[in-house]
Amino acid sequence: MTAVRSGCSAAASGSLRGLNFLAAGGGWLWFLDNGYPFSGVLRVGETTARPAGSVAIAPNSCGQQVCSQIFYTPGSVWVPTAELLLRIDTSRLPASRASSRGDRARW
């Protein structure tokens, strides 16, 4: 272990809360939140713990239960909702300064 960071420090802005569900892959941590003020998937640098982008999901789209399932497979992040299976194509997300190799690349 090199560092311990809370969900609050990972969400640097302080406006994101409830980042309880996590998948890891491709040099990124993928957090799922289904509430106020943000509902969606947040991509955070694995080594920097800095947010690098997000994909919004409509609040309460998981039906009666909160969205709690998120999965990473090479090239995709998956979130099942009450009505559909959302696939996030990680290759189509805007590149961060660290490149598509995750945040392990040199800045």
GROMACS elastic network, one bead per residue, 0.5 to 0.9 nm:
[ bonds ]
;  ai    aj funct       b0    kb
    1     4     6  0.77124   500
    3    47     6  0.89260   500
    5     8     6  0.79497   500
    5     9     6  0.60612   500
    5    10     6  0.65338   500
    5    49     6  0.74743   500
    6     9     6  0.53038   500
    6    10     6  0.62748   500
    6    11     6  0.86489   500
    7    10     6  0.50052   500
    7    11     6  0.61633   500
    7    12     6  0.88033   500
    7    16     6  0.84610   500
    7    17     6  0.73661   500
    7    18     6  0.76344   500
    7    19     6  0.60061   500
    7    20     6  0.79497   500
    8    11     6  0.51323   500
    8    12     6  0.65531   500
    8    13     6  0.82171   500
    8    14     6  0.59881   500
    8    15     6  0.84724   500
    8    16     6  0.72083   500
    8    17     6  0.67767   500
    8    18     6  0.87030   500
    8    19     6  0.83144   500
    9    12     6  0.50939   500
    9    13     6  0.81919   500
    9    14     6  0.74207   500
    9    49     6  0.75546   500
    9    50     6  0.83091   500
   10    13     6  0.86244   500
   10    14     6  0.87599   500
   10    44     6  0.71111   500
   10    45     6  0.87808   500
   10    48     6  0.85705   500
   10    50     6  0.57836   500
   10    51     6  0.67886   500
   11    14     6  0.58969   500
   11    15     6  0.74172   500
   11    16     6  0.58821   500
   11    17     6  0.78566   500
   11    19     6  0.85506   500
   11    42     6  0.86825   500
   11    44     6  0.81008   500
   11    49     6  0.79307   500
   11    50     6  0.69619   500
   11    51     6  0.62069   500
   12    15     6  0.80979   500
   12    16     6  0.82994   500
   12    49     6  0.84383   500
   12    50     6  0.67245   500
   12    51     6  0.71550   500
   13    16     6  0.70462   500
   13    51     6  0.89045   500
   14    17     6  0.74375   500
   15    37     6  0.70722   500
   15    38     6  0.81434   500
   16    19     6  0.74468   500
   16    33     6  0.83902   500
   16    36     6  0.80921   500
   16    37     6  0.68502   500
   16    38     6  0.64274   500
   17    20     6  0.86121   500
   17    33     6  0.77213   500
   17    35     6  0.82512   500
   17    36     6  0.79839   500
   17    37     6  0.81128   500
   17    38     6  0.81301   500
   18    21     6  0.84249   500
   18    32     6  0.84942   500
   18    33     6  0.61205   500
   18    34     6  0.80514   500
   18    35     6  0.77282   500
   19    22     6  0.76727   500
   19    31     6  0.58110   500
   19    32     6  0.60286   500
   19    33     6  0.53794   500
   19    34     6  0.86987   500
   19    42     6  0.86506   500
   20    31     6  0.71907   500
   20    32     6  0.69423   500
   20    33     6  0.70499   500
   20    68     6  0.79962   500
   21    30     6  0.82489   500
   21    31     6  0.56040   500
   21    32     6  0.52044   500
   21    33     6  0.71714   500
   21    67     6  0.85338   500
   21    68     6  0.59088   500
   21    69     6  0.69668   500
   21    70     6  0.69987   500
   22    29     6  0.68261   500
   22    30     6  0.55752   500
   22    32     6  0.63483   500
   22    68     6  0.87589   500
   22    69     6  0.82419   500
   22    70     6  0.65804   500
   22    71     6  0.80601   500
   23    28     6  0.85917   500
   23    29     6  0.60403   500
   23    30     6  0.50977   500
   23    31     6  0.66235   500
   23    32     6  0.84979   500
   23    69     6  0.88546   500
   23    70     6  0.60387   500
   23    71     6  0.55887   500
   23    72     6  0.58743   500
   23    77     6  0.82948   500
   24    27     6  0.74644   500
   24    28     6  0.58978   500
   24    30     6  0.59017   500
   24    31     6  0.86469   500
   24    46     6  0.81864   500
   24    71     6  0.81257   500
   24    72     6  0.64753   500
   25    28     6  0.54777   500
   25    29     6  0.65768   500
   25    30     6  0.78924   500
   25    46     6  0.87563   500
   25    72     6  0.61002   500
   25    73     6  0.74344   500
   25    74     6  0.74413   500
   25    77     6  0.89840   500
   25   102     6  0.88599   500
   26    29     6  0.83707   500
   26    46     6  0.89060   500
   26    72     6  0.86533   500
   26    73     6  0.89081   500
   26    74     6  0.71900   500
   26    75     6  0.81215   500
   26   100     6  0.84168   500
   26   101     6  0.67883   500
   26   102     6  0.59406   500
   27    44     6  0.89794   500
   27    45     6  0.67999   500
   27    46     6  0.54928   500
   27    47     6  0.79356   500
   27   100     6  0.88597   500
   27   101     6  0.66087   500
   27   103     6  0.61302   500
   27   104     6  0.66707   500
   28    43     6  0.63730   500
   28    44     6  0.56720   500
   28    47     6  0.82794   500
   28    49     6  0.89833   500
   28   102     6  0.58393   500
   28   103     6  0.71562   500
   29    42     6  0.80813   500
   29    43     6  0.58651   500
   29    44     6  0.50824   500
   29    45     6  0.62932   500
   29    46     6  0.56366   500
   29    49     6  0.83397   500
   30    41     6  0.64427   500
   30    42     6  0.56890   500
   30    44     6  0.63873   500
   30    45     6  0.89728   500
   30    70     6  0.79414   500
   30    71     6  0.85756   500
   30    72     6  0.80725   500
   30    77     6  0.79726   500
   31    40     6  0.82437   500
   31    41     6  0.55266   500
   31    42     6  0.50744   500
   31    43     6  0.65579   500
   31    44     6  0.76948   500
   31    70     6  0.78990   500
   32    39     6  0.77627   500
   32    40     6  0.58461   500
   32    42     6  0.64544   500
   32    67     6  0.74090   500
   32    68     6  0.71312   500
   32    69     6  0.78682   500
   32    70     6  0.67713   500
   32    79     6  0.84918   500
   33    36     6  0.86636   500
   33    38     6  0.69052   500
   33    39     6  0.52498   500
   33    40     6  0.54466   500
   33    41     6  0.64579   500
   33    42     6  0.78887   500
   33    57     6  0.89214   500
   33    66     6  0.85754   500
   33    67     6  0.72376   500
   33    68     6  0.80763   500
   34    38     6  0.69634   500
   34    40     6  0.61689   500
   34    41     6  0.87409   500
   34    57     6  0.77726   500
   34    58     6  0.81864   500
   34    59     6  0.58489   500
   34    60     6  0.66035   500
   34    61     6  0.82282   500
   34    62     6  0.83942   500
   34    66     6  0.62740   500
   34    67     6  0.59428   500
   34    68     6  0.83299   500
   35    38     6  0.57422   500
   35    39     6  0.51049   500
   35    40     6  0.84105   500
   35    59     6  0.61160   500
   35    60     6  0.75267   500
   35    66     6  0.84416   500
   36    39     6  0.66251   500
   36    59     6  0.79765   500
   38    56     6  0.75632   500
   38    57     6  0.86261   500
   38    59     6  0.80853   500
   39    55     6  0.85474   500
   39    56     6  0.58498   500
   39    57     6  0.54535   500
   39    58     6  0.63877   500
   39    59     6  0.54795   500
   39    60     6  0.83484   500
   40    54     6  0.69912   500
   40    55     6  0.55744   500
   40    58     6  0.73815   500
   40    59     6  0.80025   500
   41    53     6  0.85924   500
   41    54     6  0.54959   500
   41    55     6  0.52075   500
   41    56     6  0.64542   500
   41    57     6  0.74144   500
   41    70     6  0.87348   500
   41    79     6  0.87229   500
   42    51     6  0.69777   500
   42    52     6  0.77419   500
   42    53     6  0.61066   500
   42    55     6  0.66128   500
   42    56     6  0.85199   500
   43    50     6  0.85258   500
   43    51     6  0.58652   500
   43    52     6  0.55223   500
   43    53     6  0.53248   500
   43    54     6  0.57744   500
   43    55     6  0.84231   500
   44    47     6  0.87980   500
   44    48     6  0.79056   500
   44    49     6  0.56601   500
   44    50     6  0.53301   500
   44    52     6  0.54597   500
   44    53     6  0.73735   500
   44    54     6  0.88398   500
   44   103     6  0.87232   500
   45    48     6  0.52141   500
   45    50     6  0.53323   500
   45    51     6  0.63768   500
   45    52     6  0.65932   500
   45   102     6  0.68015   500
   45   103     6  0.52814   500
   45   104     6  0.82172   500
   46    49     6  0.58037   500
   46    50     6  0.81298   500
   46   102     6  0.75565   500
   46   103     6  0.65198   500
   46   104     6  0.77985   500
   47    50     6  0.83334   500
   47   103     6  0.65849   500
   47   104     6  0.68486   500
   48    51     6  0.86864   500
   48   103     6  0.71524   500
   48   104     6  0.87028   500
   51    54     6  0.80437   500
   52    95     6  0.86235   500
   52    96     6  0.62727   500
   52    97     6  0.88355   500
   52   103     6  0.89942   500
   53    93     6  0.81145   500
   53    94     6  0.78214   500
   53    96     6  0.80891   500
   54    93     6  0.88958   500
   55    88     6  0.81747   500
   55    93     6  0.89351   500
   56    59     6  0.87973   500
   57    60     6  0.86509   500
   57    61     6  0.72365   500
   58    61     6  0.55458   500
   58    62     6  0.89125   500
   59    62     6  0.80960   500
   60    63     6  0.59360   500
   60    64     6  0.76191   500
   60    65     6  0.80279   500
   60    66     6  0.67870   500
   60    67     6  0.77712   500
   61    64     6  0.87173   500
   61    66     6  0.82298   500
   61    67     6  0.76520   500
   61    81     6  0.60206   500
   61    82     6  0.63895   500
   61    83     6  0.77406   500
   62    65     6  0.60254   500
   62    66     6  0.58385   500
   62    67     6  0.52256   500
   62    68     6  0.86026   500
   62    80     6  0.76146   500
   62    83     6  0.74915   500
   63    66     6  0.71757   500
   63    67     6  0.82467   500
   63    81     6  0.72269   500
   63    82     6  0.50881   500
   63    83     6  0.81053   500
   64    82     6  0.82941   500
   65    68     6  0.80504   500
   65    82     6  0.86701   500
   67    70     6  0.82841   500
   67    79     6  0.79348   500
   67    80     6  0.77621   500
   67    81     6  0.67544   500
   67    82     6  0.87917   500
   68    79     6  0.84358   500
   68    80     6  0.87308   500
   69    78     6  0.82534   500
   69    79     6  0.60251   500
   69    80     6  0.65971   500
   69    81     6  0.85908   500
   70    77     6  0.70495   500
   70    78     6  0.56618   500
   70    80     6  0.73740   500
   71    76     6  0.83057   500
   71    77     6  0.56102   500
   71    78     6  0.50277   500
   71    79     6  0.66575   500
   72    75     6  0.79538   500
   72    76     6  0.59851   500
   72    78     6  0.63536   500
   73    76     6  0.52867   500
   73    77     6  0.62992   500
   73    78     6  0.79395   500
   74    77     6  0.81958   500
   74    90     6  0.85471   500
   75    88     6  0.83949   500
   75    89     6  0.60346   500
   75    90     6  0.53209   500
   75    91     6  0.63853   500
   76    87     6  0.63646   500
   76    88     6  0.54512   500
   76    90     6  0.53973   500
   76    91     6  0.80632   500
   77    86     6  0.81608   500
   77    87     6  0.58063   500
   77    88     6  0.50150   500
   77    89     6  0.67701   500
   77    90     6  0.69835   500
   78    85     6  0.69656   500
   78    86     6  0.56454   500
   78    88     6  0.63355   500
   78    89     6  0.89618   500
   79    84     6  0.86441   500
   79    85     6  0.59531   500
   79    86     6  0.50490   500
   79    87     6  0.66386   500
   79    88     6  0.83128   500
   80    83     6  0.79957   500
   80    84     6  0.61659   500
   80    86     6  0.59462   500
   80    87     6  0.86233   500
   81    84     6  0.53505   500
   81    85     6  0.59785   500
   81    86     6  0.72975   500
   82    85     6  0.83664   500
   88    91     6  0.87808   500
   88    92     6  0.82556   500
   88    93     6  0.83203   500
   89    92     6  0.56192   500
   89    93     6  0.70746   500
   90    93     6  0.54230   500
   90    94     6  0.88167   500
   90   100     6  0.87895   500
   91    94     6  0.81999   500
   91    95     6  0.85413   500
   91   100     6  0.75543   500
   92    95     6  0.83588   500
   93    96     6  0.88410   500
   95    98     6  0.75729   500
   95    99     6  0.56653   500
   95   100     6  0.61760   500
   96    99     6  0.55389   500
   96   100     6  0.74109   500
   96   102     6  0.83157   500
   96   103     6  0.80896   500
   97   100     6  0.89261   500
   97   103     6  0.81379   500
   97   105     6  0.88209   500
   97   106     6  0.89868   500
   97   107     6  0.66539   500
   98   101     6  0.72370   500
   98   102     6  0.63381   500
   98   104     6  0.69874   500
   98   105     6  0.52806   500
   98   106     6  0.65243   500
   98   107     6  0.58063   500
   99   102     6  0.62244   500
   99   103     6  0.70925   500
   99   104     6  0.86859   500
   99   105     6  0.66984   500
   99   106     6  0.88759   500
   99   107     6  0.88864   500
  100   103     6  0.80553   500
  100   105     6  0.85741   500
  101   104     6  0.66696   500
  101   105     6  0.63960   500
  102   105     6  0.67013   500
  103   106     6  0.78369   500
  103   107     6  0.85121   500
  104   107     6  0.87957   500
